[in-house]
């Protein structure tokens, strides 16, 4: 069996312990100063590192201590703590408290509709729930419908009559002087949490992440940090405490935000400016106000930033590190973003998914590993420490070098599997390998190149058609007629089940100036000149105000597809009526 190994050294072997030991009990942390850990982006409220640790420990005691001193949560009792909150310091404390008492938590999107919430509660089998007070009108009817004990619903941020909040639980423990409950033991296979997949195809699945997965991913990040430090020294932070400051807006219910702010943030001293949710005006105020040095981004936010009318008036000089993940970032957007920040700032991209805890592929720092690693424009990067990768053809055979195939991954950071979904589990986790559903090619040096999502690929006249290839052609029109685009399959093929490509575009100022009809005609002419006939947009081109995307930046093609198909059916019905 041919596969590619990571060029990096393997992470160190860790003992089978609770992940809390790796996050908060490392020897290096004894020398840390008592720095500002969290700043609320709206209120400006600050929390020191020592205050956070005390708050976290008391919350763990409140959750795990037996009644009457606490809630008595234990994994042995089948406890699953559901969390539906917006970003906050208390959210991070709650996650860490659950880790301490080895009680699994389920991360539920704060954007959930009643339908989505019902699915999340039913699938996770959450036995208790922490929600921000403003979400209670949505949560209570759904919780009642699925049979949850409503007395086990607690408040995250805000207040609600008759319900204990996180602050109340901590204050109760302190008033009673209840001693710290201690760190409960865990093995590498002890379930730490459930995180829901994005659900871009079908209903979301609950991914099981263990303490061992979490520890290994922290080890990968530590190895990367040590290797990168040998060849790259970031400019010193200019914030008042002399520490890195990160703008924390990615939702904590998503893997990217969860690890960036709740786990990797504790590898070294630094400050998080926490936004409860994304607001571009708040973000552009906070960056110069708090001298933000690092921002983890997603493509939809990059798109907003580079096209914001006042972006060039904002002082971004403090920003020295930018990263993008969660979805594919078109090179044109990356170029525009790079031009906005200082010349000595670093910009990196990577590839990951919840099923591999967080990440799998990263762009290396130029010259790392004694000059062995190179950063190649347009390349996704190389495998993270300790990872193996394969590219596999549709028939199950190994793809050749530079041939596109489905990416399979193997490593201790690959998830335990899917919770309560045996069918999907068997289809995705095969003989120790994770089948990602994403198509890549790999060159002779182990560099991986993203091609497309397997599930998004169309078959037209028996040939595979990549939506991303068509998108890249349209966005590359020399007159810059559009600023965003997505392509998906719609009805209209030669058979009832064959789909044909259709594009939805967001016009640029130039496109709007030319008018919709002229722009569409120009794009059709350009695409036909640059694409093989079977890739032509037989489904047409539609103009939209924006491309619908999930909170983490993934394009929700199915929304546009459903709207299109409904319109087609309505037009057909109207034609029938007109003939009667």
C-alpha positions as CSV (number, residue, x, y, z in Angstrom):
1,X,0.0,0.0,0.0
2,X,1.5,3.3,-1.1
3,X,1.0,6.3,1.1
4,X,2.6,9.6,2.0
5,X,4.1,10.3,5.4
6,X,4.4,13.7,7.1
7,X,7.8,15.2,6.7
8,X,7.8,16.5,10.2
9,X,9.0,14.6,13.3
10,X,6.3,12.7,15.2
11,X,4.7,14.3,18.3
12,X,6.1,13.1,21.6
13,X,4.5,10.1,23.2
14,X,2.1,11.3,25.9
15,X,0.8,9.2,28.8
16,X,-2.9,8.2,28.8
17,X,-4.2,11.0,30.9
18,X,-7.0,13.6,31.0
19,X,-6.3,16.2,28.4
20,X,-6.5,18.8,31.1
21,X,-3.1,17.8,32.3
22,X,-1.6,18.8,28.9
23,X,-3.6,22.0,28.7
24,X,-3.1,23.4,32.2
25,X,-0.6,21.3,34.1
26,X,2.5,21.5,32.0
27,X,5.8,22.5,33.7
28,X,6.4,25.5,31.5
29,X,3.1,27.1,32.7
30,X,4.6,27.5,36.2
31,X,6.7,30.4,34.9
32,X,3.9,32.2,33.1
33,X,3.0,35.8,34.2
34,X,-0.6,36.6,35.3
35,X,-1.6,38.1,32.0
36,X,-4.9,39.3,30.6
37,X,-6.4,36.1,29.0
38,X,-9.8,37.4,27.8
39,X,-11.3,40.7,26.8
40,X,-15.0,41.0,25.8
41,X,-15.0,42.8,22.5
42,X,-18.3,44.7,23.3
43,X,-18.1,45.4,27.0
44,X,-14.3,45.6,27.4
45,X,-14.5,43.4,30.5
46,X,-11.2,41.6,31.2
47,X,-10.3,38.3,32.9
48,X,-6.8,37.4,34.0
49,X,-5.3,34.0,33.5
50,X,-5.4,33.3,37.3
51,X,-9.1,34.4,37.4
52,X,-10.0,32.1,34.6
53,X,-8.3,29.1,36.1
54,X,-10.1,29.7,39.4
55,X,-13.4,30.2,37.6
56,X,-12.9,27.0,35.6
57,X,-12.0,24.9,38.6
58,X,-15.0,26.1,40.6
59,X,-17.3,25.5,37.6
60,X,-15.9,21.9,37.3
61,X,-16.7,21.4,41.0
62,X,-20.2,22.9,40.5
63,X,-20.8,20.5,37.7
64,X,-19.2,17.3,39.1
65,X,-19.7,17.5,42.9
66,X,-22.5,15.4,44.2
67,X,-25.7,17.1,45.5
68,X,-26.2,19.3,47.5
69,X,-22.7,20.7,46.6
70,X,-23.0,20.4,42.8
71,X,-25.0,18.9,39.9
72,X,-23.4,15.5,40.2
73,X,-22.4,15.1,36.5
74,X,-20.6,11.9,35.7
75,X,-19.9,10.2,32.4
76,X,-20.7,6.8,34.0
77,X,-24.3,8.0,34.3
78,X,-24.5,8.6,30.6
79,X,-24.3,12.4,31.1
80,X,-23.9,14.5,27.9
81,X,-23.8,18.2,28.4
82,X,-25.3,20.1,25.4
83,X,-24.0,23.7,24.9
84,X,-25.8,26.3,22.7
85,X,-24.1,29.5,23.5
86,X,-22.4,32.4,21.7
87,X,-18.7,33.0,22.2
88,X,-17.7,34.1,25.7
89,X,-15.0,33.5,28.3
90,X,-17.6,31.5,30.3
91,X,-18.2,29.2,27.2
92,X,-14.5,28.4,27.2
93,X,-14.5,27.8,31.0
94,X,-17.5,25.5,30.6
95,X,-15.7,23.4,28.0
96,X,-12.6,23.1,30.2
97,X,-14.7,22.2,33.2
98,X,-16.3,19.3,31.3
99,X,-12.9,18.1,30.3
100,X,-11.8,18.1,34.0
101,X,-14.7,15.9,35.1
102,X,-14.5,13.7,31.9
103,X,-18.1,14.5,31.1
104,X,-18.7,14.7,27.3
105,X,-20.2,17.8,25.9
106,X,-22.1,18.3,22.6
107,X,-21.4,21.6,20.7
108,X,-24.7,22.9,19.3
109,X,-24.7,25.7,16.8
110,X,-26.0,29.0,18.3
111,X,-27.5,29.6,14.8
112,X,-29.7,26.5,15.1
113,X,-33.3,26.7,13.9
114,X,-35.9,24.6,15.8
115,X,-35.6,21.8,13.2
116,X,-31.8,21.8,13.5
117,X,-31.9,21.9,17.3
118,X,-34.2,19.0,17.4
119,X,-31.9,16.9,15.3
120,X,-28.9,17.9,17.4
121,X,-30.6,17.0,20.7
122,X,-32.0,13.8,19.4
123,X,-28.8,12.6,17.9
124,X,-26.5,13.6,20.8
125,X,-28.9,12.4,23.4
126,X,-27.9,15.4,25.6
127,X,-29.1,15.0,29.2
128,X,-28.5,18.6,30.2
129,X,-28.2,21.9,28.4
130,X,-26.4,25.2,28.8
131,X,-27.9,27.9,26.6
132,X,-27.7,31.7,26.5
133,X,-30.9,33.2,28.0
134,X,-31.9,34.8,24.6
135,X,-32.1,31.3,23.1
136,X,-34.6,29.9,25.7
137,X,-37.7,30.7,23.6
138,X,-36.3,28.5,20.8
139,X,-34.9,25.8,23.1
140,X,-37.6,25.1,25.7
141,X,-40.3,23.9,23.2
142,X,-37.9,21.7,21.4
143,X,-36.4,20.3,24.6
144,X,-39.9,19.5,25.8
145,X,-40.7,17.8,22.4
146,X,-37.7,15.5,22.6
147,X,-38.4,14.6,26.2
148,X,-35.6,16.4,27.9
149,X,-36.0,17.2,31.7
150,X,-36.5,21.0,31.5
151,X,-35.1,21.4,35.0
152,X,-31.7,20.4,33.6
153,X,-31.5,23.4,31.3
154,X,-29.1,26.0,32.6
155,X,-28.2,29.5,31.5
156,X,-24.9,30.4,29.9
157,X,-24.9,34.2,29.4
158,X,-27.8,36.3,30.7
159,X,-30.4,35.6,33.3
160,X,-33.7,33.7,33.3
161,X,-36.1,33.4,36.3
162,X,-35.9,30.1,38.0
163,X,-32.8,28.9,36.2
164,X,-29.3,28.7,37.5
165,X,-26.6,30.3,35.3
166,X,-22.9,29.6,35.1
167,X,-22.2,32.5,37.3
168,X,-24.8,31.3,39.9
169,X,-23.2,27.8,40.0
170,X,-19.7,29.2,40.5
171,X,-21.0,31.6,43.2
172,X,-22.8,28.7,45.0
173,X,-19.6,26.7,45.2
174,X,-17.6,29.6,46.5
175,X,-20.3,30.5,49.1
176,X,-20.2,26.9,50.4
177,X,-16.4,26.7,50.2
178,X,-16.7,23.5,48.3
179,X,-13.1,22.1,47.7
180,X,-11.9,21.5,44.1
181,X,-13.3,18.2,42.8
182,X,-10.0,17.2,41.2
183,X,-9.1,16.0,37.7
184,X,-10.9,12.7,36.8
185,X,-8.8,10.1,35.0
186,X,-9.1,9.4,31.3
187,X,-7.6,7.2,28.7
188,X,-6.9,7.9,25.0
189,X,-10.3,6.6,24.0
190,X,-12.3,8.4,26.7
191,X,-14.9,10.5,24.9
192,X,-14.2,14.3,25.3
193,X,-16.9,15.9,23.2
194,X,-19.2,15.7,20.2
195,X,-18.8,18.2,17.4
196,X,-21.3,18.3,14.5
197,X,-20.1,18.1,11.0
198,X,-21.2,21.0,8.8
199,X,-24.1,19.2,7.2
200,X,-23.5,20.6,3.7
201,X,-24.8,17.3,2.4
202,X,-27.7,15.9,4.5
203,X,-28.2,16.3,8.2
204,X,-25.1,16.9,10.4
205,X,-23.3,14.0,12.0
206,X,-21.9,14.0,15.5
207,X,-18.1,13.4,15.4
208,X,-16.6,11.7,18.5
209,X,-13.4,13.3,19.7
210,X,-11.5,11.6,22.5
211,X,-9.0,12.8,25.1
212,X,-6.3,11.0,23.1
213,X,-7.4,12.8,19.9
214,X,-7.2,16.2,21.7
215,X,-3.8,15.5,23.3
216,X,-2.3,14.3,20.0
217,X,-3.6,17.4,18.1
218,X,-2.0,19.6,20.8
219,X,1.2,17.7,20.3
220,X,1.1,18.3,16.6
221,X,0.7,22.0,17.1
222,X,3.6,22.0,19.6
223,X,5.9,20.3,17.1
224,X,4.9,22.7,14.3
225,X,5.6,25.6,16.6
226,X,9.1,24.4,17.5
227,X,10.0,23.6,13.9
228,X,8.7,27.0,12.6
229,X,10.5,28.9,15.3
230,X,13.8,27.6,13.9
231,X,13.4,29.6,10.7
232,X,10.8,32.3,11.4
233,X,10.5,34.8,14.2
234,X,7.3,36.9,14.1
235,X,7.6,40.6,14.7
236,X,7.2,41.4,18.4
237,X,3.6,42.2,19.5
238,X,2.9,45.8,20.2
239,X,0.0,45.3,22.6
240,X,0.3,46.9,26.1
241,X,1.3,43.6,27.8
242,X,3.8,42.7,25.1
243,X,1.8,39.5,24.3
244,X,0.1,38.2,21.1
245,X,-3.5,39.4,20.9
246,X,-5.9,37.3,18.8
247,X,-9.4,38.4,17.6
248,X,-11.6,35.5,18.5
249,X,-14.8,35.5,16.5
250,X,-15.0,32.0,14.9
251,X,-17.9,30.2,16.6
252,X,-16.8,27.9,19.5
253,X,-19.2,25.3,18.4
254,X,-17.1,24.7,15.3
255,X,-13.8,22.8,15.3
256,X,-11.7,25.7,14.0
257,X,-12.8,28.2,16.6
258,X,-12.9,25.5,19.4
259,X,-9.3,24.6,19.0
260,X,-8.0,28.1,18.1
261,X,-9.4,29.7,21.3
262,X,-10.0,26.8,23.8
263,X,-7.1,24.5,23.3
264,X,-4.2,25.9,21.2
265,X,-4.6,29.2,23.0
266,X,-3.2,27.6,26.1
267,X,0.1,26.6,24.5
268,X,1.6,30.0,25.3
269,X,0.6,33.3,27.0
270,X,-1.7,35.5,24.9
271,X,-4.9,37.5,24.9
272,X,-8.2,36.7,23.2
273,X,-10.5,39.6,22.3
274,X,-13.7,37.6,22.2
275,X,-16.6,38.6,19.9
276,X,-19.8,36.8,20.7
277,X,-20.5,36.6,17.0
278,X,-19.0,38.1,13.8
279,X,-19.7,41.8,13.3
280,X,-17.3,43.5,10.8
281,X,-17.7,46.9,12.4
282,X,-16.8,45.6,15.8
283,X,-13.9,43.7,14.4
284,X,-12.5,46.7,12.5
285,X,-12.8,48.8,15.8
286,X,-11.1,46.1,17.9
287,X,-8.1,45.5,15.7
288,X,-6.5,48.9,16.2
289,X,-7.9,49.4,19.7
290,X,-6.4,46.3,21.2
291,X,-3.4,46.0,18.8
292,X,-4.6,42.6,17.5
293,X,-1.6,40.6,16.1
294,X,-3.3,37.4,15.0
295,X,-6.6,36.5,13.2
296,X,-7.8,33.1,12.2
297,X,-10.1,33.6,9.2
298,X,-12.6,31.8,7.0
299,X,-13.1,32.6,3.3
300,X,-16.4,34.3,3.7
301,X,-14.9,36.7,6.2
302,X,-11.9,37.3,4.0
303,X,-14.4,38.2,1.2
304,X,-16.2,40.7,3.5
305,X,-12.9,42.3,4.6
306,X,-11.3,42.8,1.3
307,X,-14.5,44.3,-0.2
308,X,-15.3,46.5,2.8
309,X,-15.5,50.2,1.6
310,X,-13.5,51.4,4.6
311,X,-10.9,48.6,4.9
312,X,-8.0,50.8,3.7
313,X,-8.7,53.4,6.3
314,X,-8.3,50.9,9.2
315,X,-5.0,50.6,10.9
316,X,-3.9,47.0,10.4
317,X,-0.3,47.5,11.2
318,X,-0.4,45.5,14.4
319,X,-1.5,42.3,12.5
320,X,1.4,40.0,11.9
321,X,-0.2,36.6,11.6
322,X,-3.2,35.6,9.5
323,X,-4.6,32.2,8.8
324,X,-7.5,30.8,6.8
325,X,-9.3,27.5,7.1
326,X,-12.7,25.7,7.2
327,X,-13.2,26.1,3.5
328,X,-11.3,26.6,0.2
329,X,-9.8,30.1,-0.1
330,X,-9.6,31.2,-3.8
331,X,-6.1,32.6,-4.6
332,X,-7.5,35.9,-5.7
333,X,-8.9,36.5,-2.3
334,X,-5.7,35.5,-0.6
335,X,-3.8,37.9,-2.8
336,X,-6.1,40.8,-2.0
337,X,-5.8,40.1,1.8
338,X,-2.0,39.9,1.7
339,X,-1.9,43.4,0.1
340,X,-3.8,44.9,3.1
341,X,-1.3,43.7,5.8
342,X,2.3,44.6,6.6
343,X,5.0,43.1,4.4
344,X,6.5,41.2,7.3
345,X,3.2,39.6,8.3
346,X,2.7,35.9,7.7
347,X,-0.3,34.4,6.0
348,X,-1.0,30.7,6.1
349,X,-3.7,28.3,5.0
350,X,-4.5,24.7,5.9
351,X,-6.9,21.9,5.4
352,X,-8.8,20.1,8.2
353,X,-12.1,18.7,9.2
354,X,-13.8,17.7,12.5
355,X,-13.2,14.1,11.8
356,X,-9.4,14.6,12.2
357,X,-9.9,16.7,15.4
358,X,-8.9,19.9,13.6
359,X,-6.3,19.9,10.9
360,X,-4.5,17.5,8.6
361,X,-2.5,19.6,6.0
362,X,-0.7,22.9,6.5
363,X,1.4,25.3,4.4
364,X,4.9,25.0,5.8
365,X,7.1,27.9,6.7
366,X,9.6,28.5,3.9
367,X,12.9,26.8,4.6
368,X,11.7,24.6,7.5
369,X,13.4,21.3,8.2
370,X,16.8,22.4,7.0
371,X,15.4,24.0,3.8
372,X,13.5,20.8,2.8
373,X,10.1,22.4,2.9
374,X,8.9,25.1,0.4
375,X,5.8,27.2,0.4
376,X,4.2,26.9,-3.0
377,X,1.6,29.4,-4.2
378,X,-1.8,27.6,-4.6
379,X,-0.6,24.5,-2.8
380,X,-2.6,23.3,0.3
381,X,0.6,22.1,2.0
382,X,2.1,19.1,3.6
383,X,0.8,16.6,6.2
384,X,0.9,17.6,9.9
385,X,3.3,15.7,12.2
386,X,2.4,12.0,12.6
387,X,-0.1,11.8,9.7
388,X,-0.2,9.4,6.8
389,X,-2.1,10.2,3.6
390,X,-3.3,8.5,0.4
391,X,-5.1,9.5,-2.7
392,X,-7.5,6.9,-4.0
393,X,-9.3,6.5,-7.3
394,X,-13.1,5.9,-7.5
395,X,-12.4,2.2,-8.1
396,X,-10.5,1.9,-4.8
397,X,-7.0,1.7,-6.4
398,X,-4.1,4.0,-5.5
399,X,-3.9,7.2,-7.5
400,X,-0.5,8.0,-9.1
401,X,1.7,11.0,-8.3
402,X,0.0,14.2,-9.6
403,X,-3.3,12.3,-10.2
404,X,-6.5,13.4,-8.5
405,X,-8.1,11.0,-6.0
406,X,-10.0,11.0,-2.8
407,X,-7.8,11.9,0.2
408,X,-7.6,9.3,2.9
409,X,-5.9,10.1,6.3
410,X,-4.5,8.0,9.1
411,X,-3.3,9.3,12.5
412,X,-4.0,9.3,16.2
413,X,-5.9,12.6,15.7
414,X,-8.5,10.8,13.5
415,X,-11.8,10.7,15.4
416,X,-13.2,7.7,17.2
417,X,-16.1,7.8,14.6
418,X,-19.6,9.0,14.4
419,X,-22.0,9.0,17.4
420,X,-25.1,6.9,16.9
421,X,-24.6,6.6,13.1
422,X,-23.3,3.2,12.3
423,X,-23.9,3.4,8.6
424,X,-21.9,6.6,8.1
425,X,-19.3,5.3,10.5
426,X,-18.6,2.3,8.4
427,X,-18.6,4.3,5.2
428,X,-16.1,6.9,6.4
429,X,-13.8,5.2,8.8
430,X,-12.3,2.2,7.0
431,X,-9.5,-0.1,8.4
432,X,-8.0,2.8,10.4
433,X,-8.3,5.3,7.5
434,X,-10.5,8.4,7.3
435,X,-12.1,8.8,3.9
436,X,-12.4,12.6,3.7
437,X,-14.7,13.0,0.7
438,X,-12.3,15.6,-0.7
439,X,-10.2,15.3,-3.8
440,X,-6.5,16.1,-3.9
441,X,-3.4,15.3,-5.9
442,X,0.0,14.9,-4.3
443,X,3.3,15.5,-6.0
444,X,6.6,13.6,-5.6
445,X,7.7,15.8,-2.7
446,X,4.5,15.2,-0.6
447,X,2.8,18.5,-1.4
448,X,-1.0,18.2,-1.5
449,X,-3.1,20.1,-4.0
450,X,-6.8,20.6,-3.4
451,X,-9.0,19.7,-6.3
452,X,-12.6,19.6,-5.1
453,X,-15.2,18.1,-2.8
454,X,-16.0,14.6,-4.0
455,X,-19.7,15.1,-3.1
456,X,-19.8,18.3,-5.2
457,X,-18.3,16.8,-8.3
458,X,-20.7,16.4,-11.2
459,X,-20.9,13.7,-13.9
460,X,-21.9,15.1,-17.3
461,X,-22.0,12.7,-20.3
462,X,-20.1,10.2,-18.2
463,X,-17.2,12.7,-17.5
464,X,-16.4,14.3,-14.1
465,X,-16.9,18.0,-13.8
466,X,-15.4,20.1,-11.0
467,X,-17.5,23.0,-9.8
468,X,-14.4,24.7,-8.5
469,X,-12.7,24.6,-11.9
470,X,-15.6,26.4,-13.4
471,X,-15.7,28.9,-10.5
472,X,-12.0,29.7,-10.9
473,X,-12.6,30.4,-14.6
474,X,-15.5,32.7,-14.0
475,X,-13.7,34.7,-11.3
476,X,-10.7,35.1,-13.5
477,X,-12.6,37.1,-16.2
478,X,-10.2,39.9,-17.1
479,X,-12.8,42.6,-16.7
480,X,-13.4,41.5,-13.0
481,X,-17.2,41.4,-13.5
482,X,-17.9,39.3,-10.3
483,X,-16.7,39.2,-6.7
484,X,-18.1,35.8,-5.7
485,X,-19.4,32.7,-7.4
486,X,-20.5,29.2,-6.8
487,X,-21.3,26.3,-9.2
488,X,-23.6,23.3,-8.6
489,X,-25.6,20.8,-10.6
490,X,-29.2,21.3,-11.5
491,X,-31.8,19.4,-13.6
492,X,-31.6,19.6,-17.4
493,X,-29.3,16.7,-18.3
494,X,-29.9,14.0,-20.9
495,X,-31.3,11.7,-18.2
496,X,-33.5,12.4,-15.2
497,X,-30.6,11.9,-12.8
498,X,-27.9,13.7,-14.7
499,X,-27.2,17.2,-13.5
500,X,-25.8,20.1,-15.5
501,X,-23.6,22.9,-14.2
502,X,-25.2,26.2,-13.2
503,X,-23.4,29.2,-11.8
504,X,-24.7,31.8,-9.3
505,X,-22.6,35.0,-9.3
506,X,-22.4,38.2,-7.2
507,X,-21.7,41.2,-9.5
508,X,-18.8,43.6,-8.9
509,X,-19.2,47.3,-9.4
510,X,-18.0,46.8,-13.0
511,X,-20.5,44.0,-13.5
512,X,-23.3,46.1,-12.2
513,X,-22.3,49.0,-14.4
514,X,-22.5,46.9,-17.5
515,X,-25.9,45.4,-16.5
516,X,-27.0,41.9,-15.8
517,X,-27.7,40.8,-19.4
518,X,-24.4,42.1,-20.8
519,X,-22.4,40.6,-17.9
520,X,-24.0,37.2,-18.2
521,X,-23.3,37.1,-21.9
522,X,-19.7,38.1,-21.3
523,X,-19.3,35.4,-18.7
524,X,-20.8,32.7,-20.9
525,X,-18.5,33.7,-23.8
526,X,-15.5,33.6,-21.5
527,X,-16.3,30.2,-19.9
528,X,-17.0,28.6,-23.3
529,X,-13.6,29.8,-24.5
530,X,-11.8,28.4,-21.5
531,X,-13.7,25.2,-20.7
532,X,-14.3,21.9,-22.6
533,X,-17.8,21.6,-24.0
534,X,-19.1,19.2,-21.4
535,X,-18.2,21.7,-18.7
536,X,-20.2,24.5,-20.2
537,X,-22.9,26.1,-18.0
538,X,-25.9,24.4,-19.6
539,X,-27.9,25.3,-16.5
540,X,-27.2,29.0,-17.1
541,X,-26.0,31.8,-14.9
542,X,-28.0,33.4,-12.1
543,X,-27.3,36.7,-10.3
544,X,-27.7,36.8,-6.6
545,X,-27.0,39.5,-3.9
546,X,-24.8,37.0,-2.0
547,X,-23.8,33.4,-2.0
548,X,-25.4,31.6,1.0
549,X,-22.7,30.3,3.4
550,X,-22.7,28.5,6.8
551,X,-21.3,30.4,9.8
552,X,-18.0,28.8,9.2
553,X,-17.8,29.9,5.5
554,X,-18.9,26.7,3.7
555,X,-21.0,27.4,0.6
556,X,-24.5,26.1,1.0
557,X,-25.1,25.1,-2.6
558,X,-28.2,23.1,-1.8
559,X,-30.1,26.3,-0.9
560,X,-29.5,27.8,-4.4
561,X,-30.2,24.4,-6.0
562,X,-33.5,24.1,-4.2
563,X,-34.6,27.6,-5.1
564,X,-33.7,27.0,-8.7
565,X,-35.6,23.7,-8.9
566,X,-38.7,25.2,-7.3
567,X,-38.6,28.0,-9.8
568,X,-38.3,25.5,-12.7
569,X,-41.3,23.5,-11.4
570,X,-43.4,26.7,-11.0
571,X,-42.5,27.8,-14.5
572,X,-43.5,24.4,-15.9
573,X,-46.8,24.5,-14.1
574,X,-47.5,28.0,-15.4
575,X,-46.9,26.9,-18.9
576,X,-49.3,24.0,-18.5
577,X,-52.0,26.4,-17.2
578,X,-51.4,28.8,-20.1
579,X,-52.0,26.0,-22.6
580,X,-55.3,25.0,-21.0
